[in-house]
Amino acid sequence: MKFLKLSILLPAVVAVAACGTKIDKTVDRGIDSKHLSQLQAGIWVDPNGCDHWIIDDGAEGYLSQRLDPYGKPVCSGTAPPNTATGAFKSGSPVPDPI
C-alpha cells in the first residue's frame, strides 16, 4: 500500500516542483545586463548548412535557430558549414575570458 501511495504522490510532487518563476530569456543578466536586441547578432552555419542566430557578449553566448515565417529552418548558404559570420561579438565592453 505504501508503494502505491508513493507512486501516486511522487509524480504530483515532481509536477508541482516544475512550476517555478518564469525567467525572461530575452534579457541578458550578466555583468553588463541589457536586452538582447541591443547586441549585434551574427550567423553560425551548422554542419547541415542551416543558419543559427548567435550573440557573444563576452561572458555568455546565445544561439537560436533561424526560422522562416512557417517555422522551417533557413539554410541560406551564406557561409560554409561550421562557420560563424557577422559582428556577433560587438555590443558589449566585456572581453571574452576564454
C-alpha angles and dihedrals in degrees: 000000000000090000091053092051091047093049090053096041099045097062090047092052092048092049092051092045089059090060103089138133114308117236121217101233093192091075125079108226096187132108095297097034116198140138112284091237087072092061126079116250126210133185128255115195112215124219089269092056097252124135129246126186110237133188126182115189095179100261100038137031132209129202131182129169113251109238134185120234089273094055096255121135117264112229101180100164089230090144140002118277116283092024130124120209135183136041094297092147095058127096098057132082091206112107118227106261094207 
